[in-house]
Amino acid sequence: MNEDLIESRYKLTTNEQKILLFIISKIIQSDKDIYKFYINEIEDLIGIEDFKNIITDLQKRIVFIKEKNKYYQFNWISSAVIDDNLIEIGIDPKFKYFLLNLNKDDFFNNIIQLKSIYSIRLYRILRNNRSESKVYYKLDDLKRKLGLDIQKYKKYGSFKKSILERAKNEINKNENTEIHFQIEGKTESRKVIGVTFYYSTTDLLNQLAFELLTLSFNYWEKHNKNNVDLANESRLWSCNNGRTRSLNEHLNRKTKNPDINRILETAKFILFHCDKNLCIKNDIIKLQERIDNFLYI
């Protein structure tokens, strides 16, 4: 269901998208369709001072959603009541059905630092397909999904340089998006007719795995334990005559293909058997969640 909304048609500014994603991140399954927020909470979080005017504009904007053979048309916000520092936002119950199926909190946190409207839009599209190794879009379809007039950027080179490359650079450099990709145009009769996006998450995933093992092992050492203790007690790593070769190679990042599942199990073991320093534990858990997000979404 989330792809129905992500692939829908609408045009929003960067700040409008960020405010909407904040609101979506707070929506929960309930009988209520009115949500209350403190205005300064949003202003402090995403640095938008002209909040009231943006809310007014959002009430006027329409999103079109296609689900199978049905077409839906909604206002992003059905009502708004602003009182000093408090705002009540009303969401159409039928529209809320689509919003609830978005991956909310991590999705908002992942893109809050993106500045370009096309970076945000492209990230939402690519994230929905990242279980694949690549995804292809016809050129006109891609422009529509990005909210562009298909007549704009008639030359593919301009479209690639001004929109795709800029979005790619911003998304790839932002560690919170957890997506790396490359772009390749498909030509036919010397004319580009489509774009293939190739996902490249392996390097980043390996880096996160190494960071998780290092952080977990540092936590283990704070309990007066060493690598031999970890291998013997967890039985996750081999230990021959007091030597833990594989574990050491992972700790020193000398292997090109880290055993990610074993690293995750090691982190779980250490968390279960150690109880000091809550801050480090929370950091380990966050890294686990980022890796799980790669592997299972």
C-alpha positions in Angstrom: 0.0 0.0 0.0 2.8 2.5 0.8 3.8 2.4 -2.9 0.4 3.8 -3.9 1.1 7.0 -2.0 4.8 7.2 -2.8 4.1 6.8 -6.5 1.2 9.3 -6.4 1.1 12.6 -8.2 1.5 15.9 -6.3 3.7 19.0 -6.3 5.1 20.3 -3.1 7.9 22.6 -2.0 10.8 21.2 0.0 9.5 22.8 3.3 5.9 21.6 2.6 7.2 18.0 2.2 9.2 18.2 5.4 6.3 19.5 7.4 4.0 16.8 5.9 6.5 14.1 6.7 6.7 15.3 10.3 3.0 15.1 10.6 2.9 11.7 9.0 5.6 10.5 11.4 3.3 11.3 14.3 0.1 9.6 13.0 -0.9 6.5 14.8 -3.7 4.0 14.5 -6.6 5.4 16.5 -10.2 6.5 16.1 -9.1 10.1 16.1 -8.4 12.0 13.0 -7.2 15.2 14.7 -3.6 15.6 15.8 -2.2 18.2 18.0 1.4 19.6 17.8 3.4 22.4 19.3 4.4 24.8 16.5 7.9 25.4 18.0 8.5 21.7 18.0 8.3 21.7 14.2 10.2 25.0 13.9 13.0 23.8 16.1 13.2 20.4 14.3 13.2 21.5 10.7 14.0 25.2 10.9 10.9 26.6 9.3 9.6 29.9 10.7 6.9 30.6 8.2 4.9 27.6 9.5 1.4 29.0 9.5 1.5 30.1 5.8 2.8 26.7 4.8 -0.1 25.0 6.6 -2.5 27.2 4.7 -0.9 26.3 1.4 -1.1 22.6 2.3 -4.8 22.8 2.8 -5.1 24.0 -0.8 -2.9 21.3 -2.4 -4.3 18.1 -3.7 -2.7 14.6 -3.9 -3.9 12.1 -6.5 -3.6 8.4 -5.7 -4.2 5.4 -7.9 -5.0 2.1 -6.3 -5.7 -0.7 -8.8 -8.6 0.7 -10.8 -9.6 3.4 -8.4 -8.5 7.0 -8.3 -8.5 9.0 -5.1 -8.2 12.8 -4.6 -7.4 14.3 -1.2 -6.3 17.5 0.4 -3.1 16.9 2.3 -4.7 18.6 5.3 -8.4 18.7 5.7 -8.5 21.2 8.6 -6.2 23.3 10.8 -6.8 25.2 14.0 -4.0 27.4 15.2 -4.0 28.8 18.7 -0.8 30.5 19.9 1.8 27.8 19.9 -0.6 24.8 19.4 -2.0 23.5 16.1 -4.7 20.9 15.5 -4.4 19.1 12.1 -7.3 17.2 10.6 -6.6 14.3 8.3 -9.3 12.7 6.1 -10.0 9.2 7.5 -9.7 7.6 4.0 -6.5 9.4 3.4 -5.2 8.3 6.8 -5.6 4.7 5.5 -2.8 5.4 3.0 -0.6 7.4 5.4 -0.6 4.7 8.1 1.0 2.3 5.7 4.1 4.5 5.3 7.2 3.6 7.3 6.9 6.7 9.5 9.5 7.6 12.1 12.7 6.3 10.4 11.5 7.6 7.1 11.1 11.2 8.4 14.5 11.0 10.2 16.2 9.7 7.1 15.3 12.6 4.8 15.0 15.6 7.2 18.5 16.8 6.1 17.8 16.6 2.4 17.6 20.1 0.9 16.4 19.6 -2.6 12.7 18.9 -3.4 13.9 16.4 -6.0 16.3 14.7 -3.6 13.4 14.0 -1.3 11.1 12.9 -4.1 13.7 10.6 -5.7 14.6 9.1 -2.3 11.0 8.3 -1.5 10.7 6.5 -4.9 14.0 4.6 -4.7 13.6 3.6 -1.1 10.4 1.8 -1.9 12.2 -0.4 -4.4 15.5 -0.9 -2.7 15.0 -4.7 -2.1 15.8 -4.9 -5.8 19.3 -4.6 -7.3 18.1 -2.1 -9.8 14.9 -0.3 -10.9 14.0 1.1 -14.3 11.7 4.0 -15.2 10.7 5.4 -18.6 11.9 9.0 -18.9 8.5 10.6 -19.0 7.2 8.5 -16.1 10.2 9.4 -14.0 9.6 13.1 -14.6 6.0 12.7 -13.6 7.0 10.9 -10.4 9.4 13.8 -9.6 6.7 16.3 -10.1 8.2 17.7 -13.3 6.4 18.7 -16.5 7.5 16.1 -19.1 8.2 19.0 -21.6 10.8 20.4 -19.2 14.4 19.4 -19.7 13.9 18.0 -23.2 17.6 17.3 -23.4 18.4 14.3 -21.2 21.9 15.8 -20.4 20.3 18.8 -18.8 17.8 16.6 -16.9 20.5 14.4 -15.6 22.9 17.2 -14.6 20.3 19.5 -13.1 18.0 17.0 -11.4 19.3 13.4 -11.2 23.0 14.0 -10.5 22.3 16.7 -7.9 19.8 14.4 -6.1 22.2 11.5 -6.4 25.1 13.4 -4.8 22.9 14.6 -2.0 21.3 11.2 -1.2 24.6 9.3 -1.6 26.5 11.6 0.7 23.8 11.7 3.4 24.4 8.7 5.7 20.9 8.9 7.1 19.3 7.9 3.8 21.1 4.6 3.8 20.9 4.4 0.0 23.7 4.6 -2.5 22.9 4.3 -6.2 24.3 5.0 -9.7 22.4 6.2 -12.8 22.4 4.8 -16.4 20.4 6.1 -19.3 18.8 3.7 -21.7 19.1 4.7 -25.3 17.1 3.9 -28.4 17.9 5.3 -31.8 20.5 7.6 -30.1 17.8 9.0 -27.8 17.6 8.4 -24.0 14.2 6.8 -23.3 14.6 5.7 -19.7 16.8 5.6 -16.6 18.0 2.6 -14.6 19.0 3.1 -11.0 21.5 0.6 -9.7 21.6 0.2 -5.9 25.0 -0.1 -4.3 24.5 -0.6 -0.5 27.2 -3.2 0.1 30.0 -0.8 1.0 27.8 1.1 3.5 26.4 -2.1 5.0 29.9 -3.5 5.6 31.0 -0.2 7.1 28.0 -0.3 9.5 28.8 -3.9 10.4 32.4 -3.1 11.3 31.2 -0.1 13.4 28.8 -2.3 15.2 31.4 -4.9 16.0 33.9 -2.3 17.2 31.4 -0.5 19.4 30.1 -3.8 20.8 33.6 -5.1 21.5 34.6 -1.8 23.3 31.5 -2.3 25.4 32.6 -5.8 26.1 36.1 -4.6 27.2 34.6 -2.2 29.7 33.5 -5.3 31.6 37.1 -6.5 31.8 36.7 -9.0 29.0 38.9 -9.6 26.0 38.6 -11.2 22.6 39.4 -14.7 23.8 36.7 -14.4 26.5 34.2 -13.3 23.8 35.1 -16.2 21.5 34.9 -18.8 24.3 31.8 -17.5 26.0 29.7 -16.7 22.9 30.9 -19.6 20.8 30.4 -17.4 17.8 34.1 -17.1 16.9 36.8 -19.8 16.8 39.6 -19.8 19.3 42.6 -22.0 18.8 45.4 -22.0 21.5 44.3 -18.6 22.6 44.2 -17.1 19.1 41.1 -15.6 17.6 42.1 -15.1 14.1 38.7 -14.5 12.4 37.5 -12.2 15.2 40.7 -10.2 15.1 40.5 -9.9 11.3 37.0 -8.4 11.7 38.0 -6.1 14.5 40.9 -4.8 12.5 38.8 -4.6 9.3 41.2 -6.8 7.4 38.4 -8.9 5.7 36.6 -7.6 2.6 33.5 -9.6 3.3 32.5 -9.3 7.0 30.2 -11.9 8.4 27.3 -9.6 9.1 25.0 -12.2 10.6 27.7 -13.3 13.1 28.4 -9.6 14.0 24.7 -9.1 14.7 24.6 -12.2 16.9 27.8 -11.0 18.7 26.2 -7.7 19.4 23.1 -9.4 20.8 25.3 -11.6 23.0 27.2 -8.7 24.4 24.1 -6.7 25.1 22.6 -9.6 26.9 25.6 -10.3 29.1 26.7 -6.7 29.8 24.8 -4.1 31.8 27.0 -1.0 32.2 26.9 2.3 30.4 23.4 2.8 29.0 24.6 5.3 26.4 26.8 2.8 24.7 24.0 0.2 24.8 21.7 2.6 23.0 24.3 3.3 20.4 24.7 -0.4 19.7 21.0 -0.9 19.4 20.7 2.0 17.0 23.4 0.5 14.8 21.6 -2.9 14.9 18.4 -1.3 13.8 20.2 0.5 10.9 21.7 -2.8 9.7 18.4 -4.7 10.1 16.8 -1.9 8.0 19.1 -2.8 5.2 18.7 -6.6 5.5 15.0 -7.0 6.0 13.2 -4.0 4.4 
